[in-house]
Amino acid sequence: RGLAQPPLSAMLKVGFLGNVSSGKSSFANVLLGEKVLPSREDATTMAMTHCLVDGGVPEGRDQGKVCIDVAPQEGESMTETRIVGADRVYRHLQAMNDAARAAGRQALERALETGGTVYPKIQDITVRAGACSKLQDIVDGSMRFTDMPGFDENAVGLCHCLWVVVSYLDIPKASTAQLLHHIARVGPHLLRMEQELQGRVLKIVVTMADLLDDEEAEQRVKASMYDAIHRSHAFDDFPGVAEGIGVVVVGGAKNPRKLEQQATQRGSWPHEWEEVFRSIHDMHAARDELIKARKVHLSNTIFVPLQQILASPSYSGRYPPLAQEALENEVALQRRRMLQVGAMVGSLAVGGIVAGALWGERCMLLSAAAANIARETAHLSLKDNAMQAATLATIAAERAARHASTAGNIAGVAEISASAIAGCPWGIFGGPLLQVGVKQVVWRVLGGAASQAAAAAAASSSIAAATATAAASQAGTAAAVTAALTSAALAGHVIVLGGCAEVTSAYFGCHGALEALKTIPTLSAEAVQKSKESGEPYMAALFWPEGPDEETSVLYVGEFRGMLPHGRGKLFWKDTQMESFVGDFVQGQIVKGLFVDHEGLLIGQLVNRDGTLEVDGFQLDLTFEPGQCCAVCLDNLPMLAEGLVLAPCMHGGVCKSCWSAIEAQGDPLCPCCRGVVSGTCRY
């Protein structure tokens, strides 16, 4: 349920977070200027309620009134598509919250009966509203207030600013310390932003100050809140935040209209409401800066740890597994050829050596077969589809076990062969000394073949396990993302969330690690060596470091030069196995590209400048409009909807048909900026 035509996602998103019945809804109602959000003593908000501050109904006789634009759900018929007026909106929200609460109780009862788990379905509702008299100049549709039901970490991740609402009665309670630790866990980007932009990101508002006796009592309450922050140690990893965070004390929020009338009569607002309004104005004025800061700090939660992993010796000092396997197979092949030559020479001199040479030949054939089966299993696992991944993993495991058995057989053959050669008449070759030397050669060659077969088995098992893990993770990703993003509707490559169009990773070709693995071609030792010598890239994969009880997960799929990621590539979240970064790498360093959050939503395009991320280049969330038509024909979808833009200006507002016609005329110019276009490229 949301707006019929969602606006851009690049609006300032201000969240209200707090413990149950701390006064979040009442606080938001004062900012909106009327009682829109339901509030009472028990837990009220069960729906994610977004208040888009755009003035309400845009036109007609109801212009300026609070409203909710609704759309029928699947199998639902509706005679009304817009609910208008604060009272009607209030009752509608109350009914939805009551229904959600009843559904939650039923789910809990079923879980208690069956021993299952409760998965509450949180609805996502968008209200269009105005603001109180003190905030009239921010009513331009560029700011959104979100009243969160309890602790919602996904909504916190989407916020640019956060108001933490605490009842003064709850300050000394353990629940307040838990709330602060929760913010540090799910919103570290907000605390980093607060360090950089002090006073414009994170605020704590203490409610119910009207129950206090005087202003001196309010100051004592504020001091106790600061004391609670320090005692919780929640912000210890973010120096300066605990000391610099703003705390305001307010009251009288139960009846926002009465509060505003009294303030008008007195000429000033009670408690510290004036400070609240000043902070909201500061947030609104810093909108562009806050949007950029969120992109940088949220991307840093991906960039910093992954860059450390890629730079560690276990990754930067060795070839990726597929390249290492190709090189080892080439070495094994050369050893086999050398042994064949040696066997041929030995058979001419001594008949006894013939037996040993034949055993060696048999041994090397077994080794080559084991390596080929391992390589075949690896590529089969990489190239097949997700539906067969489980079966392939089983086959790979069985073949890997066979490789291990083959390796053991080869070791036995090496012993027999060496013994046979040792028993030959060595006099003509120089006596016992040469006997020992030949025996060592046989052991070295055949023993190396045994270890090669074992390595092939291990590589096969590792890649098969990674493929199976990626398949299993990806199979549950769509459902997990849908649940995590509440009940938002998925429309093409855009999720409508809180009345905003949030661009998903699928828009620019992200389909998970399993699909990425299928793009890796068969790798040869020649390609790896050529990359080392001439810099020509090859495709391979890296895997996350494994804990004692963890399965193999894909970390990186893309181009390499030598041992290091170099060129285009993708990084993946360890648990969901979906993309976290898509872009360019140079010598193992992330250089520039798109960052994607844990829920699959686009953060932005950023560039690494000397180890520091900066917002750079085309930002899709600033230009994308769902349902946007071609700027020329006003009919077809623009090329941007297919992930294409014009180069070098990066505009994509024209459809491919119109652009082909423009190109055919010669000297093509961008219809948006009139700049010269050299061609098209994928964003």
ChimeraX attribute file (.defattr): number of C-alpha atoms within 10 A of each C-alpha:
attribute: neighborCount
match mode: 1-to-1
recipient: residues
	/A:1	20
	/A:2	22
	/A:3	21
	/A:4	12
	/A:5	13
	/A:6	18
	/A:7	18
	/A:8	20
	/A:9	24
	/A:10	21
	/A:11	20
	/A:12	22
	/A:13	27
	/A:14	26
	/A:15	25
	/A:16	26
	/A:17	28
	/A:18	26
	/A:19	21
	/A:20	19
	/A:21	20
	/A:22	25
	/A:23	27
	/A:24	31
	/A:25	27
	/A:26	25
	/A:27	25
	/A:28	23
	/A:29	24
	/A:30	23
	/A:31	23
	/A:32	27
	/A:33	22
	/A:34	23
	/A:35	22
	/A:36	28
	/A:37	26
	/A:38	18
	/A:39	21
	/A:40	12
	/A:41	9
	/A:42	9
	/A:43	15
	/A:44	22
	/A:45	27
	/A:46	24
	/A:47	25
	/A:48	23
	/A:49	21
	/A:50	24
	/A:51	30
	/A:52	26
	/A:53	24
	/A:54	21
	/A:55	21
	/A:56	24
	/A:57	22
	/A:58	14
	/A:59	9
	/A:60	7
	/A:61	8
	/A:62	13
	/A:63	13
	/A:64	18
	/A:65	18
	/A:66	29
	/A:67	27
	/A:68	26
	/A:69	19
	/A:70	18
	/A:71	16
	/A:72	12
	/A:73	10
	/A:74	6
	/A:75	5
	/A:76	7
	/A:77	9
	/A:78	9
	/A:79	6
	/A:80	10
	/A:81	12
	/A:82	14
	/A:83	18
	/A:84	19
	/A:85	18
	/A:86	18
	/A:87	15
	/A:88	15
	/A:89	21
	/A:90	17
	/A:91	14
	/A:92	17
	/A:93	23
	/A:94	20
	/A:95	13
	/A:96	16
	/A:97	21
	/A:98	16
	/A:99	14
	/A:100	19
	/A:101	20
	/A:102	12
	/A:103	14
	/A:104	18
	/A:105	14
	/A:106	13
	/A:107	18
	/A:108	18
	/A:109	14
	/A:110	14
	/A:111	14
	/A:112	12
	/A:113	9
	/A:114	9
	/A:115	10
	/A:116	12
	/A:117	11
	/A:118	15
	/A:119	11
	/A:120	16
	/A:121	17
	/A:122	23
	/A:123	18
	/A:124	22
	/A:125	24
	/A:126	24
	/A:127	29
	/A:128	25
	/A:129	26
	/A:130	27
	/A:131	22
	/A:132	18
	/A:133	12
	/A:134	17
	/A:135	17
	/A:136	14
	/A:137	11
	/A:138	18
	/A:139	17
	/A:140	12
	/A:141	17
	/A:142	18
	/A:143	20
	/A:144	24
	/A:145	25
	/A:146	27
	/A:147	25
	/A:148	25
	/A:149	24
	/A:150	21
	/A:151	16
	/A:152	18
	/A:153	16
	/A:154	15
	/A:155	25
	/A:156	24
	/A:157	19
	/A:158	21
	/A:159	23
	/A:160	26
	/A:161	27
	/A:162	23
	/A:163	22
	/A:164	21
	/A:165	26
	/A:166	26
	/A:167	22
	/A:168	22
	/A:169	13
	/A:170	16
	/A:171	20
	/A:172	13
	/A:173	10
	/A:174	11
	/A:175	15
	/A:176	21
	/A:177	19
	/A:178	14
	/A:179	21
	/A:180	18
	/A:181	17
	/A:182	16
	/A:183	21
	/A:184	19
	/A:185	13
	/A:186	16
	/A:187	20
	/A:188	20
	/A:189	25
	/A:190	26
	/A:191	26
	/A:192	23
	/A:193	23
	/A:194	22
	/A:195	20
	/A:196	14
	/A:197	16
	/A:198	17
	/A:199	18
	/A:200	25
	/A:201	27
	/A:202	25
	/A:203	22
	/A:204	21
	/A:205	27
	/A:206	27
	/A:207	24
	/A:208	19
	/A:209	23
	/A:210	15
	/A:211	12
	/A:212	13
	/A:213	9
	/A:214	11
	/A:215	12
	/A:216	10
	/A:217	13
	/A:218	22
	/A:219	13
	/A:220	11
	/A:221	21
	/A:222	21
	/A:223	13
	/A:224	15
	/A:225	24
	/A:226	19
	/A:227	14
	/A:228	20
	/A:229	22
	/A:230	15
	/A:231	10
	/A:232	16
	/A:233	13
	/A:234	20
	/A:235	20
	/A:236	13
	/A:237	12
	/A:238	14
	/A:239	12
	/A:240	15
	/A:241	21
	/A:242	19
	/A:243	11
	/A:244	15
	/A:245	19
	/A:246	21
	/A:247	22
	/A:248	21
	/A:249	26
	/A:250	23
	/A:251	22
	/A:252	20
	/A:253	24
	/A:254	18
	/A:255	14
	/A:256	22
	/A:257	17
	/A:258	15
	/A:259	18
	/A:260	22
	/A:261	12
	/A:262	14
	/A:263	13
	/A:264	12
	/A:265	9
	/A:266	10
	/A:267	9
	/A:268	12
	/A:269	18
	/A:270	18
	/A:271	17
	/A:272	17
	/A:273	20
	/A:274	15
	/A:275	16
	/A:276	19
	/A:277	15
	/A:278	13
	/A:279	18
	/A:280	19
	/A:281	17
	/A:282	14
	/A:283	22
	/A:284	21
	/A:285	13
	/A:286	15
	/A:287	21
	/A:288	13
	/A:289	13
	/A:290	23
	/A:291	19
	/A:292	18
	/A:293	22
	/A:294	23
	/A:295	22
	/A:296	25
	/A:297	19
	/A:298	23
	/A:299	25
	/A:300	18
	/A:301	13
	/A:302	19
	/A:303	21
	/A:304	14
	/A:305	11
	/A:306	21
	/A:307	15
	/A:308	10
	/A:309	15
	/A:310	20
	/A:311	16
	/A:312	11
	/A:313	9
	/A:314	11
	/A:315	19
	/A:316	17
	/A:317	11
	/A:318	13
	/A:319	22
	/A:320	20
	/A:321	17
	/A:322	25
	/A:323	24
	/A:324	17
	/A:325	23
	/A:326	21
	/A:327	20
	/A:328	18
	/A:329	24
	/A:330	15
	/A:331	15
	/A:332	24
	/A:333	17
	/A:334	12
	/A:335	18
	/A:336	22
	/A:337	13
	/A:338	13
	/A:339	20
	/A:340	17
	/A:341	12
	/A:342	13
	/A:343	20
	/A:344	15
	/A:345	14
	/A:346	17
	/A:347	16
	/A:348	10
	/A:349	12
	/A:350	16
	/A:351	13
	/A:352	17
	/A:353	26
	/A:354	19
	/A:355	18
	/A:356	25
	/A:357	25
	/A:358	16
	/A:359	21
	/A:360	26
	/A:361	18
	/A:362	13
	/A:363	26
	/A:364	27
	/A:365	16
	/A:366	20
	/A:367	30
	/A:368	19
	/A:369	15
	/A:370	27
	/A:371	28
	/A:372	15
	/A:373	21
	/A:374	30
	/A:375	23
	/A:376	15
	/A:377	25
	/A:378	25
	/A:379	21
	/A:380	17
	/A:381	29
	/A:382	26
	/A:383	20
	/A:384	16
	/A:385	15
	/A:386	20
	/A:387	11
	/A:388	12
	/A:389	24
	/A:390	19
	/A:391	13
	/A:392	23
	/A:393	25
	/A:394	15
	/A:395	16
	/A:396	26
	/A:397	21
	/A:398	13
	/A:399	19
	/A:400	28
	/A:401	17
	/A:402	18
	/A:403	28
	/A:404	20
	/A:405	15
	/A:406	21
	/A:407	27
	/A:408	16
	/A:409	16
	/A:410	27
	/A:411	19
	/A:412	16
	/A:413	22
	/A:414	26
	/A:415	16
	/A:416	16
	/A:417	24
	/A:418	25
	/A:419	14
	/A:420	18
	/A:421	24
	/A:422	19
	/A:423	12
	/A:424	15
	/A:425	15
	/A:426	17
	/A:427	10
	/A:428	9
	/A:429	12
	/A:430	9
	/A:431	11
	/A:432	13
	/A:433	10
	/A:434	15
	/A:435	19
	/A:436	14
	/A:437	11
	/A:438	15
	/A:439	18
	/A:440	14
	/A:441	13
	/A:442	22
	/A:443	18
	/A:444	14
	/A:445	18
	/A:446	30
	/A:447	21
	/A:448	21
	/A:449	30
	/A:450	29
	/A:451	18
	/A:452	23
	/A:453	34
	/A:454	25
	/A:455	23
	/A:456	29
	/A:457	29
	/A:458	18
	/A:459	22
	/A:460	31
	/A:461	25
	/A:462	22
	/A:463	28
	/A:464	29
	/A:465	25
	/A:466	25
	/A:467	30
	/A:468	26
	/A:469	25
	/A:470	28
	/A:471	23
	/A:472	18
	/A:473	21
	/A:474	22
	/A:475	16
	/A:476	11
	/A:477	19
	/A:478	14
	/A:479	11
	/A:480	14
	/A:481	15
	/A:482	15
	/A:483	16
	/A:484	18
	/A:485	21
	/A:486	19
	/A:487	18
	/A:488	20
	/A:489	16
	/A:490	13
	/A:491	10
	/A:492	12
	/A:493	18
	/A:494	20
	/A:495	22
	/A:496	26
	/A:497	26
	/A:498	27
	/A:499	27
	/A:500	24
	/A:501	23
	/A:502	28
	/A:503	26
	/A:504	21
	/A:505	26
	/A:506	17
	/A:507	18
	/A:508	19
	/A:509	15
	/A:510	19
	/A:511	15
	/A:512	26
	/A:513	30
	/A:514	29
	/A:515	20
	/A:516	22
	/A:517	25
	/A:518	17
	/A:519	14
	/A:520	19
	/A:521	13
	/A:522	16
	/A:523	18
	/A:524	16
	/A:525	18
	/A:526	12
	/A:527	19
	/A:528	25
	/A:529	17
	/A:530	15
	/A:531	17
	/A:532	15
	/A:533	11
	/A:534	10
	/A:535	14
	/A:536	16
	/A:537	20
	/A:538	23
	/A:539	25
	/A:540	23
	/A:541	25
	/A:542	19
	/A:543	19
	/A:544	20
	/A:545	15
	/A:546	10
	/A:547	8
	/A:548	5
	/A:549	5
	/A:550	9
	/A:551	16
	/A:552	21
	/A:553	27
	/A:554	28
	/A:555	24
	/A:556	26
	/A:557	25
	/A:558	25
	/A:559	22
	/A:560	29
	/A:561	24
	/A:562	25
	/A:563	19
	/A:564	21
	/A:565	32
	/A:566	24
	/A:567	20
	/A:568	19
	/A:569	22
	/A:570	26
	/A:571	27
	/A:572	25
	/A:573	23
	/A:574	22
	/A:575	14
	/A:576	25
	/A:577	24
	/A:578	30
	/A:579	28
	/A:580	30
	/A:581	27
	/A:582	25
	/A:583	19
	/A:584	21
	/A:585	21
	/A:586	15
	/A:587	16
	/A:588	19
	/A:589	18
	/A:590	28
	/A:591	19
	/A:592	23
	/A:593	22
	/A:594	23
	/A:595	28
	/A:596	28
	/A:597	22
	/A:598	21
	/A:599	22
	/A:600	23
	/A:601	22
	/A:602	24
	/A:603	27
	/A:604	25
	/A:605	25
	/A:606	24
	/A:607	20
	/A:608	16
	/A:609	11
	/A:610	7
	/A:611	13
	/A:612	12
	/A:613	21
	/A:614	18
	/A:615	18
	/A:616	14
	/A:617	14
	/A:618	16
	/A:619	18
	/A:620	22
	/A:621	18
	/A:622	12
	/A:623	14
	/A:624	21
	/A:625	21
	/A:626	21
	/A:627	12
	/A:628	15
	/A:629	18
	/A:630	21
	/A:631	17
	/A:632	16
	/A:633	13
	/A:634	12
	/A:635	11
	/A:636	17
	/A:637	19
	/A:638	27
	/A:639	23
	/A:640	26
	/A:641	22
	/A:642	17
	/A:643	16
	/A:644	21
	/A:645	24
	/A:646	24
	/A:647	18
	/A:648	14
	/A:649	18
	/A:650	20
	/A:651	22
	/A:652	28
	/A:653	25
	/A:654	27
	/A:655	24
	/A:656	20
	/A:657	15
	/A:658	18
	/A:659	22
	/A:660	12
	/A:661	11
	/A:662	15
	/A:663	14
	/A:664	10
	/A:665	8
	/A:666	8
	/A:667	10
	/A:668	18
	/A:669	16
	/A:670	21
	/A:671	18
	/A:672	13
	/A:673	9
	/A:674	10
	/A:675	14
	/A:676	15
	/A:677	18
	/A:678	14
	/A:679	11
	/A:680	18
	/A:681	13
	/A:682	14
	/A:683	21
